[in-house]
């Protein structure tokens, strides 16, 4: 038995030979009992070497935390990777479905010391915070500029922090405007291009049809109201925070106009008053039930609103968000990607996992199966993808206008400030101008810049 083990563990042959010679010497002298002890030691040493060899062959486990719904969707890709890479095991830890809760769990794991997670499956807005804290590896030396050029520019930018790359894009997301084609035909109007067009079309549809509301969006005090505002302030030609200079634009004309637009559409009954409590699903419900002409939301709406039995199936289209005269449309960037923990003991294996998930084939498989927006530009025009989702060609136009939220290390604090003051403005607790001035002042203090 020991000899056969030596075929797999050559070091065992040396032990066998040593103890064999010792056994013979003692046996010839009649020391049978002592020689049996040496033989037992030989077998024990061999068993230890076998154990070491078995452990050496165990696959490396690479773990990451993600929302439970995403873990279910990504299980097939994980199994495919493990079948092709038997030396690596992927462990996906199912977390709550609220993205903020997942972020808090990641943050806690890093604050407690060495995180148990080798990979960070990250929303676009987490990267500045995690990179600034030193919790992520810089991936710049692992991917070329040519490779990054295959991804949407905004998705790549969202992974940058102070000239380092800390996130590889997996799936994208961007705000867009959905509209009812049948209602616009009924009132004889083209899809709106400007804020004024949107208001005029909403009023015409409300006056000439039985549709109650013109425009629905997300106004609850949470990250959703921020994403709406980002598109509005950019559409008026402004900005929230310049990440290079840390200049704050909330109290400049465009910031005040954006806040005034939010309040005006509610006050003029274009938007339902309940929008102050709406998240994505609430606004979608109004739109897909036929109660609203226009909806600002994310790409997942297309499949949901066109599902069998939906009152608006086949009657909707999408386009980039409206903007002010002489300005450009903007879509707030969302989406998810992969970073690597700075404390992982297995950075090379972790990179192999990241490289697999973000490569063309697996991303195409995931997008086609679950209707998410890809991060690779070529997938928007891939024949197989278009066969499933013909609207992706239109989606690419929206994707190219996507802008990230400001990549500052204090993003969580500045987002909370903006949420609070926007909520105060649209619920008549403050005027838009006063709210934006207060928000700008607090934001500058958090960023440590002069007022």
C-alpha positions in Angstrom: 0.0 0.0 0.0 2.8 2.4 0.9 4.6 1.6 -2.3 1.5 2.4 -4.3 1.1 5.7 -2.6 4.6 6.5 -3.5 3.6 6.7 -7.2 1.4 9.8 -6.3 3.6 11.1 -3.5 7.3 10.6 -4.3 8.4 11.8 -0.9 6.7 8.8 0.6 9.2 6.5 -1.2 12.1 8.1 0.8 10.3 7.5 4.1 9.4 3.9 3.0 13.0 3.2 2.1 14.3 4.7 5.3 12.0 2.8 7.6 12.3 -0.4 5.5 16.1 -0.4 5.9 15.7 0.3 9.6 13.1 -2.5 10.0 15.5 -5.0 8.3 18.4 -4.0 10.5 16.4 -4.3 13.7 14.7 -7.5 12.5 18.0 -9.2 11.9 19.0 -8.3 15.5 15.8 -9.8 16.8 14.2 -6.5 17.8 10.9 -7.4 16.4 8.8 -5.3 18.8 10.8 -2.1 18.2 10.8 -2.6 14.4 7.0 -2.8 14.5 6.9 0.6 16.2 9.0 2.0 13.4 6.7 0.5 10.8 3.7 2.1 12.5 5.5 5.4 12.4 6.1 5.0 8.7 2.5 4.3 7.9 1.4 7.3 10.1 3.9 9.6 8.2 2.6 8.3 4.9 -1.0 9.0 6.0 -0.1 12.5 6.9 1.5 13.1 3.5 -1.6 11.7 1.8 -3.7 14.2 3.8 -1.5 17.1 2.8 -1.8 16.0 -0.9 -5.6 15.7 -0.7 -5.8 19.2 0.9 -3.5 20.6 -1.8 -6.0 19.4 -4.4 -9.0 21.0 -2.9 -10.4 23.8 -5.1 -10.0 27.4 -4.0 -13.2 29.0 -2.9 -14.0 32.5 -4.2 -17.0 34.1 -2.5 -19.1 37.2 -2.9 -22.3 38.7 -1.5 -25.2 39.7 -3.7 -28.9 40.1 -3.6 -30.8 36.8 -3.5 -32.6 37.4 -6.7 -29.4 38.0 -8.5 -27.8 34.9 -7.0 -30.6 32.8 -8.4 -30.1 34.4 -11.8 -26.3 34.0 -11.8 -26.2 30.4 -10.6 -26.1 29.0 -14.1 -23.0 31.0 -15.0 -21.3 30.0 -11.8 -21.9 26.4 -12.5 -20.6 26.8 -16.0 -17.4 28.4 -14.7 -16.8 25.7 -12.1 -17.3 23.0 -14.7 -14.6 24.7 -16.8 -12.4 25.5 -13.8 -12.5 22.6 -11.4 -9.7 24.2 -9.3 -12.0 27.1 -8.3 -15.3 27.0 -6.4 -17.7 30.0 -6.5 -19.6 30.7 -3.4 -22.4 33.2 -3.8 -23.8 34.4 -0.5 -27.4 35.4 -0.8 -28.2 38.7 0.8 -31.3 40.9 1.1 -32.8 42.2 -2.1 -32.4 45.8 -1.1 -29.2 47.1 -2.6 -28.5 49.5 0.4 -28.7 46.6 2.8 -26.2 44.6 0.7 -23.8 47.6 0.7 -24.1 47.9 4.5 -23.2 44.2 4.9 -20.1 44.6 2.7 -19.1 47.8 4.6 -19.4 46.0 7.9 -17.4 43.0 6.7 -14.5 45.3 5.7 -14.7 47.4 8.8 -14.4 44.3 11.0 -11.1 43.4 9.4 -10.3 40.9 6.6 -13.5 40.6 4.7 -14.7 37.0 4.1 -15.6 38.1 0.5 -13.0 37.8 -2.2 -15.1 39.7 -4.7 -17.3 42.8 -4.4 -20.4 42.6 -6.6 -21.0 46.3 -6.7 -23.6 48.9 -7.7 -22.0 51.8 -9.6 -22.2 54.2 -6.7 -20.3 52.1 -4.2 -16.9 52.2 -5.9 -15.6 55.6 -4.8 -16.4 54.8 -1.1 -14.8 51.3 -1.2 -11.8 52.4 -3.3 -11.1 55.5 -1.1 -11.2 53.2 2.0 -8.5 51.0 0.4 -10.8 48.0 0.4 -10.4 47.1 -3.3 -7.6 46.1 -5.6 -6.7 48.3 -8.6 -7.4 46.3 -11.7 -5.6 48.6 -14.1 -2.7 46.3 -14.8 -5.1 43.3 -15.6 -7.0 44.8 -18.5 -5.9 46.8 -21.6 -7.4 50.0 -22.9 -8.4 48.1 -26.0 -10.4 45.6 -23.9 -12.1 48.4 -21.9 -13.1 50.1 -25.2 -15.5 47.2 -25.8 -17.6 48.3 -22.8 -19.9 51.3 -22.6 -17.8 54.4 -21.7 -20.0 55.4 -18.8 -19.8 51.9 -17.3 -16.0 52.0 -17.4 -15.9 55.5 -16.0 -18.1 54.4 -13.0 -15.3 51.9 -12.1 -12.6 54.6 -11.9 -11.3 56.3 -8.8 -8.3 58.6 -8.8 -6.8 57.0 -12.0 -7.3 53.5 -10.7 -9.8 50.9 -12.1 -11.7 49.1 -9.3 -14.7 47.6 -11.1 -15.3 45.6 -14.2 -18.7 46.2 -15.7 -21.2 43.3 -15.9 -24.6 44.7 -16.6 -25.7 48.3 -17.2 -28.7 50.3 -16.4 -29.8 53.8 -17.4 -32.9 56.0 -16.9 -35.1 56.5 -19.9 -38.5 57.9 -20.9 -41.3 55.5 -21.8 -44.3 56.8 -23.7 -47.7 55.7 -25.0 -47.6 55.7 -28.8 -51.3 55.3 -29.1 -52.0 58.3 -27.0 -49.6 60.5 -28.9 -51.2 59.4 -32.1 -54.7 60.2 -30.7 -53.7 63.8 -29.9 -51.6 64.2 -33.0 -48.2 64.9 -31.3 -44.7 63.6 -31.8 -42.7 62.2 -28.9 -41.4 65.0 -26.7 -37.8 66.3 -26.9 -37.9 69.1 -24.3 -39.3 69.6 -20.9 -41.8 72.0 -22.4 -42.8 69.4 -25.0 -43.4 66.8 -22.2 -45.6 69.2 -20.2 -47.6 70.2 -23.3 -48.1 66.6 -24.5 -49.1 65.6 -20.9 -51.7 68.3 -20.7 -53.1 67.5 -24.2 -53.5 63.8 -23.3 -55.1 64.5 -20.0 -57.5 66.9 -21.6 -58.4 64.8 -24.6 -58.4 61.2 -23.3 -59.4 59.3 -20.2 -55.8 59.0 -18.9 -55.5 60.6 -15.5 -51.8 61.5 -15.4 -49.3 62.8 -17.8 -45.9 61.9 -16.3 -44.9 59.5 -13.5 -41.5 59.1 -11.8 -39.9 58.2 -8.5 -40.2 60.8 -5.7 -39.7 58.9 -2.4 -36.8 60.1 -0.2 -34.3 57.4 -1.4 -31.7 56.9 -4.1 -34.4 56.9 -6.8 -35.2 60.6 -6.4 -31.5 61.3 -6.8 -31.3 59.4 -10.1 -34.3 61.4 -11.4 -32.7 64.7 -10.4 -29.4 63.8 -12.0 -31.1 63.5 -15.4 -33.0 66.8 -14.9 -30.1 68.9 -13.7 -28.0 67.6 -16.6 -30.9 68.2 -19.0 -30.9 71.9 -17.9 -27.1 72.1 -18.6 -25.9 71.8 -15.0 -24.2 69.3 -12.7 -24.4 68.1 -9.1 -20.7 67.8 -8.1 -17.6 68.1 -10.3 -15.5 65.2 -9.2 -12.2 66.9 -10.2 -12.7 70.3 -8.6 -15.4 69.3 -6.1 -17.4 72.3 -7.2 -21.1 72.0 -6.2 -23.7 73.0 -8.8 -26.9 72.5 -6.8 -27.5 76.2 -6.1 -26.7 77.3 -9.6 -29.6 78.0 -12.0 -29.8 74.5 -13.5 -30.0 72.9 -10.1 -32.8 75.2 -9.0 -34.6 74.7 -12.4 -34.4 70.9 -11.9 -35.9 71.1 -8.4 -38.6 73.5 -9.7 -39.6 71.1 -12.5 -40.1 68.3 -10.0 -42.4 70.5 -7.9 -44.2 72.1 -10.8 -45.4 68.9 -12.4 -46.9 67.9 -9.1 -48.5 71.3 -8.4 -50.0 71.4 -11.9 -51.4 67.8 -11.5 -49.3 66.4 -14.4 -47.8 64.1 -11.9 -50.0 62.5 -9.1 -49.4 63.9 -5.6 -48.6 60.4 -4.4 -45.3 60.5 -6.3 -43.6 61.7 -3.1 -44.0 58.1 -2.0 -43.2 56.3 -5.3 -40.4 53.9 -5.9 -39.9 52.2 -9.3 -42.6 49.7 -9.0 -45.2 52.3 -8.0 -44.6 54.4 -11.0 -44.5 51.4 -13.2 -47.9 50.2 -11.9 -49.5 53.5 -12.8 -48.0 53.4 -16.3 -48.7 49.7 -17.2 -52.3 50.0 -15.9 -52.9 52.7 -18.4 -53.1 55.6 -16.0 -50.2 57.6 -17.3 -48.8 58.7 -20.6 -45.1 59.1 -19.8 -42.8 57.2 -17.4 -39.3 57.8 -16.3 -37.8 54.4 -15.2 -35.2 51.7 -16.0 -34.8 49.2 -18.8 -36.5 46.4 -17.0 -39.8 48.1 -17.6 -39.9 47.1 -21.2 -40.4 43.4 -20.6 -42.7 44.0 -17.7 -45.0 46.5 -19.5 -45.1 44.3 -22.6 -45.9 41.1 -20.8 -48.9 39.1 -21.8 -52.1 40.6 -20.3 -50.5 44.1 -19.8 -53.0 46.8 -20.8 -50.3 48.8 -22.6 -48.5 45.8 -24.3 -47.5 46.8 -27.8 -48.5 50.4 -27.2 -45.3 51.8 -25.8 -41.9 53.0 -27.0 -38.9 54.5 -25.3 -36.4 57.3 -25.9 -33.8 59.3 -24.1 -35.0 61.6 -21.4 -36.2 65.1 -22.3 -34.1 68.2 -21.8 -34.1 72.0 -22.0 -33.9 73.9 -25.3 -30.4 73.9 -26.5 -29.2 71.3 -24.1 -28.5 67.5 -24.3 -30.4 64.6 -23.0 -29.0 62.7 -20.0 -29.6 59.2 -18.6 -28.5 58.5 -15.0 -26.2 55.5 -15.0 -27.0 52.4 -13.0 -25.7 48.9 -13.1 -23.5 46.3 -11.4 -20.0 45.0 -11.8 -17.1 43.1 -10.1 -14.3 44.4 -7.9 -11.7 42.4 -6.0 -11.2 42.6 -2.3 -7.8 44.0 -1.2 -7.7 41.3 1.5 -8.4 38.3 -0.6 -5.8 35.6 -0.3 -6.6 34.5 -3.8 -6.4 37.5 -6.1 -5.5 35.5 -9.2 -8.4 33.1 -8.9 -10.7 36.0 -8.1 -9.6 37.7 -11.3 -10.4 34.5 -13.3 -13.9 34.6 -11.9 -14.3 38.3 -12.8 -12.9 37.8 -16.2 -15.3 35.0 -17.0 -18.5 36.8 -15.9 -17.6 40.0 -17.8 -16.5 38.3 -21.0 -18.7 38.3 -24.1 -20.2 34.8 -24.1 -21.4 34.7 -20.4 -22.7 38.3 -20.5 -24.6 37.5 -23.7 -26.1 34.4 -22.1 -27.1 36.3 -19.0 -28.6 39.2 -20.9 -30.6 37.0 -23.3 -32.0 34.9 -20.5 -32.9 37.7 -18.0 -33.4 40.8 -20.2 -30.8 42.9 -18.4 -28.9 45.6 -20.3 -25.4 44.5 -21.2 -22.2 46.5 -20.5 -20.5 45.4 -23.7 -21.4 47.7 -26.6 -21.5 45.0 -29.3 -24.2 43.1 -27.5 -26.7 45.8 -28.3 -26.5 44.9 -31.9 -25.8 41.2 -31.6 -28.3 39.3 -33.9 -29.2 36.8 -31.2 -29.8 39.5 -28.6 -31.9 41.6 -31.1 -34.0 38.5 -32.0 -35.1 38.5 -28.3 -35.1 42.2 -27.6 -35.4 44.3 -30.8 -35.7 47.5 -28.8 -32.0 47.2 -27.7 -31.0 49.2 -30.8 -33.0 52.1 -29.4 -31.6 51.4 -25.9 -28.0 51.9 -27.2 -28.9 55.5 -28.0 -30.0 56.0 -24.4 -26.9 54.1 -23.1 -24.6 56.4 -24.9 -26.0 59.4 -23.0 -25.6 57.8 -19.6 -23.8 59.8 -16.9 -22.6 58.5 -13.6 -23.4 60.0 -10.3 -20.4 61.9 -8.9 -17.5 59.5 -8.0 -16.6 61.0 -4.7 -15.6 59.0 -1.6 -18.4 60.8 0.4 -21.1 59.7 -2.0 -23.3 58.2 0.6 -23.4 61.4 2.7 -23.9 63.8 -0.3 -26.7 61.5 -1.7 -28.5 61.6 1.7 -28.3 65.4 1.7 -29.8 65.7 -1.7 -32.5 63.2 -1.0 -33.6 65.1 2.1 -33.8 68.5 0.5 -35.5 67.3 -2.7 -38.1 65.6 -0.6 -38.6 68.8 1.4 -39.0 70.8 -1.8 -41.6 68.5 -3.5 -43.6 68.2 -0.3 -43.9 72.0 0.1 -41.7 72.2 3.2 -39.2 74.5 1.4 -39.0 76.4 -1.9 -36.9 74.8 -4.5 -34.4 77.6 -4.3 -34.1 77.5 -0.6 -33.8 73.7 -0.7 -31.0 73.7 -3.2 -29.1 76.4 -1.4 -29.3 74.5 1.8 -28.3 71.2 0.1 -25.3 72.9 -1.6 -24.1 74.4 1.6 -24.2 71.0 3.5 -22.6 69.2 0.5 -19.7 71.6 0.5 -19.1 71.1 4.2 -19.1 67.3 3.7 -16.6 67.7 0.8 -14.5 70.1 2.8 -14.6 72.9 0.2 -15.2 76.6 0.6 -18.8 77.9 0.4 
